[in-house]
Amino acid sequence: MSKYDPKHAAFLDSEERKSRLPPERLLSFLELETQDVVLDLGAGTGFLTFPIAEFVEMGKVYAVDVQKEMLDELEKKCAERGCENIDIVLSEEGDIPLKNGLFDKAFAINVLHEIEDEKTLEEIYRTMKNDAQICIVDWDKEVITERGPPTHERLTLEDAVDLLEEHGFTITDKGRLEDYYWMICKR
């Protein structure tokens, strides 16, 4: 599985991406509360991190990524904006260096296809509170697109559901959104 190339990081915050994956639409998948502690897995340069942080003004967002270059850019943006409720965390495949049962909600946008070590799914599960929810959105293998990862690295919605269920998650809702599938999973 290939990771997103940091040389193309500018696209992550582009208007084109926002039109394809509107942050407000993504946030609407979960009922965020102002005091929630939220995981943004694969936070990259903060495409979803900042909208989450604005919403959970009394809570906290943990922006977690395995690519230091992406998090360096996110850190610069946080410094410019004076963010106080965002913690930036460099992780490794299969190891999210945060405590058990920390998160009320979580987002993993275009991340599932990049996961090489399925222990990462166990780590997500471990760091979520009981009954916490995660919204997963990813490229649909059944949709051919010019952008995105190679088709052979993508999952179908059905394969993604099976994978998450194998790791203890309960799927509470799912569907398709243009080039993507989405699902809401509960711990």
Buried (B, 14 or more C-beta within 10 A) or exposed (E): BEBBEBEEBEBBBEEEBBEBBEBEEBBEBBEBEEEBBBBBBBBBBBBBBBBBBEBBEEBBBBBBBBBEBBBBBBBEBBEEEEBEBBEBBBBEBBEBEBEEBBBBBBBBBBBBBBBEEEBBBBBBBBBBBEEBBBBBBBBBBBBEBEEBBEEEEBBEBEEBBEBBEEBBBEBEEBEEBEBBBBBBBBB
